[in-house]
């Protein structure tokens, strides 16, 4: 995907997640949209910094970089949603583009991608971005609203005393 696609994904994902997390549509929802959207967009742009140095789709497009962003909020108490932007950047580059990314770089330089992707200059790139963003939001809604209740039901059904 290109920069426009990553920004579009981050913006739509941030707005959508704000409503998934706080669906009332009130000021609390608006606050959540802002609190989520800005870091998600920044995270969605970060991996492409490797176009200025290193090897693009390798240096900053891998699981060790994602692990750093996942650990950041735990250890430093900030950048809570940036990891999600980085993760969705990876998803767009793996599923949405033809080339893929080197997930295990620097240990392995093989690039992983799905055969369903389009080139970054394709006229279908925006449509692919919208479809992937919709699927990401659906997955987030399931994780936030369905899985916790399902997990409680399963635990309640277990014969544990």
N, C-alpha and C positions, 0 to 999 in steps of 0.2 A: 504494500500500500504506500501511497505517497503522504506527504505531510498533511494535505487537506483531509484525506481520509482518516488519519489518526486524530486530528483535531475534531472532526465531525463525530467520530466514535466517542471520544472523551466527553464532548459537550452533551451529546444525547444520552450517554450512559450516566453521567453525573446528574442530569435533570431527572432521568427515569429512576435512578436509585434514590434520589431525594423523595420521590413519591412512593417508591416501594417501602422505604424505611419509615416515612411519616405520611401516610396516605390521606390525611385529613384535608389537605389543601389550604391550610392556614399559614400564619406567620412562622410557625415551627417547621412546616414543610419547606417554606422559602429559605429559612436559615439552613436547613439540612441540605437543600439543593446547592446553596452557595458553598457550604462546608465540604461537600463531596466533589462538586464539579471542578473547582480550581485545582486541587491536588491531582485529580484523575487526569485532567488535561495535561498538566505538567509531566506526570508520569508517562502519559501516552506519547509525549514528544521526546522524552529523555533518551530512549535507546538509539535514536537517529543522530545523537551527538557523535556517534562513531563514524559518521561520514566525514568529519573534520580530522579525525585521527584514527589509527588502527585499521581494522578490516571491517567494512560495513556488513551488517547482518551476522557478525561473529563477535567482535570485541564487546559490545554491550547488548547483544541479543542472545543471552544464554541463561541457564538456570542459576549459576553462581551469582550473577548480577541480580536476578529476581530474589534470591535468598537474602541478599543484603537489604533490599527494600522491604522484604517481609519482616526482617529482624529490626529494622530501624524504629518502628513505633514501640516495640517491646523494650528496647534498650534506652531510647532517647525520649520517648513520649511525644513524638511529633511525626509528621509525614504519614498520618494514619491511612490515607487513601491513595498515596502515590503508587504503592505496590500494585494496586488494581489497574492503574493506567499503564504501568509497565507490562503487566500480565495481558491486558487486552491488546496492547501493541503487538505482543508476541502472537496472540491468537489471530489478529488480522494478517500478520506476515506469514503465518503458517497456513491458515485456511483460505485467506483471501487473495494471496498472491501466488504466482507460479514458482518462485524461487525457494521460498522457505527460509529457515534460519538455522544456525549452528547451535542447537540447544546445549550441547555438552562441551562447547569451546571453553578453554583451550585444550582440553584433553582429547577432543575428537572434532575435526573440522567439517565432518559431513553435515550438510544442510537438510533439514527435515521440513517437508511441506506436503500439503494435500494436492492431488491432481485437479481439484475443483477450482483452483484459484485463477485469477486473471492477471495480466501484466499491469504494472503500476500506471501505465498510460492508457489503459483500456477505457472505452466509453462506458463500460459496465462497472468500473471500479467503485463509483459511489453507490450503485445499487447493491453490490456485494457487501460494502461497508454497512449499509442500512440493514440488510438481512442478518449479518453477523451480530450487529448491535442489538437487534430485536431478540435474537436467540440468547445473547448474554443477559439481557434484561429478564427474559423469561426464566432463565436458570437462577438469577438472583432472587426473583419473586418466589420461586419454589423453595430455595434455600432459606429464605427469611420467613415465609408464611406457611409452608407445607411441612418441611422436614422437622422443625421443632415439635409440632403437634404429633407427627408420625412417630418420632423418637419417643415421646412421652407415652404414646399408646403401646408401643412395643415394650418399653420398660415396665409399664403397668401390667402387661399380660404375662410377664415372666414370673415363674413360681419362686420368687425370692422373698424371704421374710425378714 
